[in-house]
Amino acid sequence: METPTPVTISAFRRDGYCVLPDVLSAGLIRRWRSLLSRHIALTPPASDRTGPYFLWPPLAQDTELRDLYEISGITNAVQPFLRVGLGLPAPEVAQLAFTLPPHPHHPGGPHIDGLTPTEDDGRPGTFTLLVGLLLTDQRERDRGNLWVWPGTHLGTAAWLREHGADALRGAAPYPPVDLPAPLQVTGSAGSLVLAHYLLAHNIGGHFGTTRDERRETVYFRLLADGHRQRWREAVIDPLLEFTTVGPEPGTVASGSW
């Protein structure tokens, strides 16, 4: 794939998400989908189930999953969005996300990941950004698309600056901030979706029939080096861990560590 342009990076900083097309080749898409098929065959949903269905395999226990992550170029795709010199270790777990039609549903509101439950030590499960591999075509809306509320990473960070980073622990499903109109994220199979941790988001419905293809996406929650130690700073300064291509309204200046 091509290196993200400053326009793309600026859009991510402003909106809290972006779509990178053509990250995966057709061959890699087939390998990912074959992997998902094997996992869902081992742990199948009920025969009458529709809507979201998730599996959470650890990379350490799945050699093919770990290898596919490494050869899919995810780190190379994400690295230009991060501060120079900030490392990006491989994730510990993948989320295999299916949406089984028909599921005529629009989410009533958003959430933030990792607030219920928290991590074992009580820390909210914050991370740097959510990365999604689109393995089925999602250029049409209402096909299990991710819903996002653009720019809410900035508004939520402002709320946390006022109330303190630890207020995040009790803010599930989402802090009481003003929400813009939501958008459905669209993209072709092989695209990569990047979403800021604080971005308001939710899973959408699949308005197809039982004859339509299920939606398949693989999500990774990526933590930049040192994130757990500076999570409080990261949630009040939402661009702290990201490259600077120009100031954005409503943000504080990125610091150093």
SVG drawing of the C-alpha trace seen along z (x, -y; Angstrom):
<svg xmlns="http://www.w3.org/2000/svg" viewBox="-34 -25 47 52">
<polyline fill="none" stroke="black" stroke-width="0.4" points="0.0,0.0 1.0,-3.6 2.3,-5.7 -0.5,-7.7 -0.5,-11.3 -0.5,-14.3 -4.2,-14.8 -5.1,-11.3 -3.1,-11.7 -4.8,-15.1 -8.2,-13.6 -7.4,-10.9 -6.4,-13.5 -9.5,-15.5 -12.1,-12.8 -10.5,-10.0 -10.7,-7.4 -9.8,-6.8 -9.9,-4.0 -6.8,-2.8 -7.7,-0.9 -6.0,2.1 -3.8,3.0 -4.4,6.7 -3.9,8.6 -6.5,10.9 -4.4,13.9 -4.1,12.5 -7.9,11.9 -8.4,15.6 -6.0,16.7 -7.6,14.6 -11.1,15.8 -10.0,19.4 -8.6,18.8 -11.9,17.3 -13.9,20.2 -11.8,22.7 -12.3,20.8 -16.0,20.4 -16.4,24.1 -14.7,25.0 -16.8,22.7 -20.0,22.2 -22.9,19.9 -26.4,21.4 -28.1,22.4 -30.7,19.8 -28.4,17.0 -28.2,13.7 -26.4,10.5 -22.9,10.0 -20.8,13.0 -17.2,12.7 -14.3,15.0 -11.1,13.9 -8.1,16.1 -4.7,15.2 -1.9,14.7 0.5,16.6 -1.6,19.8 -2.3,19.6 0.8,19.7 -1.1,19.0 -2.9,16.0 0.4,14.6 2.1,15.1 -0.8,13.6 -0.6,10.5 3.1,10.1 2.9,10.5 -0.2,8.4 1.7,5.1 -0.4,3.8 2.5,2.3 3.8,0.6 0.4,-0.8 -0.1,-2.2 3.4,-3.4 3.2,-6.7 0.3,-7.8 2.4,-7.4 5.0,-9.7 8.4,-9.2 10.3,-6.5 7.3,-5.2 7.2,-1.4 4.2,0.8 4.3,4.3 2.1,7.0 -1.2,7.4 -2.0,10.2 -5.5,11.1 -7.5,10.8 -11.2,10.1 -12.8,12.1 -16.0,10.2 -18.9,11.7 -22.3,10.2 -24.8,12.8 -27.8,11.6 -30.6,10.7 -30.0,8.3 -32.0,5.1 -30.6,2.9 -29.1,-0.6 -27.2,-1.2 -28.8,-3.6 -25.5,-5.0 -21.8,-4.4 -19.3,-2.9 -15.6,-2.9 -13.8,0.4 -12.2,1.8 -14.5,0.1 -16.5,3.1 -14.8,5.1 -11.6,3.3 -8.2,5.0 -7.4,7.1 -5.6,4.3 -8.6,2.0 -7.0,0.0 -9.5,-0.8 -8.5,1.2 -7.2,-1.7 -5.1,-1.3 -3.7,-3.5 -5.9,-2.6 -8.3,0.0 -7.4,1.5 -9.9,3.4 -9.2,5.6 -12.2,5.7 -12.4,9.2 -15.8,8.8 -17.0,6.0 -18.5,3.2 -18.8,0.5 -22.6,0.5 -24.1,-0.6 -26.0,1.6 -23.8,4.7 -22.5,4.9 -20.4,1.7 -18.7,0.1 -20.5,-3.0 -18.5,-6.0 -19.2,-9.5 -16.5,-11.6 -14.4,-13.9 -15.6,-12.5 -12.0,-11.5 -11.3,-15.3 -14.5,-16.0 -14.1,-13.1 -10.5,-14.1 -11.7,-17.6 -14.2,-16.1 -11.5,-14.0 -9.2,-17.0 -12.0,-18.7 -13.0,-15.7 -9.7,-13.8 -8.4,-10.8 -9.7,-8.4 -13.3,-9.5 -13.0,-7.2 -13.4,-4.2 -17.0,-5.0 -18.0,-6.5 -19.4,-3.3 -20.7,-3.0 -19.5,-6.5 -18.8,-9.7 -21.6,-12.4 -20.3,-14.5 -22.2,-16.0 -22.4,-13.6 -22.5,-14.5 -24.5,-12.5 -22.9,-9.0 -21.5,-7.7 -21.1,-4.1 -17.6,-3.3 -17.5,-1.9 -14.7,-0.1 -13.8,2.7 -12.5,6.0 -8.8,5.7 -9.1,2.2 -7.8,1.2 -9.9,-0.9 -8.0,-2.9 -10.0,-4.3 -8.7,-6.3 -9.3,-4.6 -11.5,-7.4 -13.6,-7.6 -17.3,-6.8 -18.2,-3.7 -20.5,-0.7 -21.4,2.2 -24.1,1.8 -26.8,4.1 -26.8,6.3 -30.0,5.7 -29.4,8.5 -31.1,11.9 -29.9,15.4 -28.7,15.7 -26.4,12.7 -22.8,13.0 -22.0,12.6 -19.8,9.6 -16.3,10.5 -13.8,8.2 -10.7,8.8 -10.0,6.2 -6.7,5.6 -6.4,3.3 -2.9,1.9 -0.9,0.4 2.1,-1.7 5.3,-1.1 4.7,-2.5 1.0,-3.1 -0.1,-1.4 2.3,-3.6 1.0,-6.8 -2.6,-6.0 -3.8,-8.9 -1.8,-11.4 -3.0,-9.7 -6.7,-10.1 -6.5,-13.8 -4.2,-14.6 -5.7,-12.5 -2.9,-13.2 -0.1,-12.5 0.9,-9.2 0.4,-10.4 2.5,-12.2 2.1,-16.0 1.2,-17.4 -0.4,-20.6 -2.4,-21.8 -6.1,-20.8 -8.7,-23.0 -9.8,-21.8 -6.6,-19.9 -3.7,-20.5 -0.1,-20.5 1.4,-17.0 4.0,-16.5 7.0,-14.2 7.8,-11.3"/>
</svg>
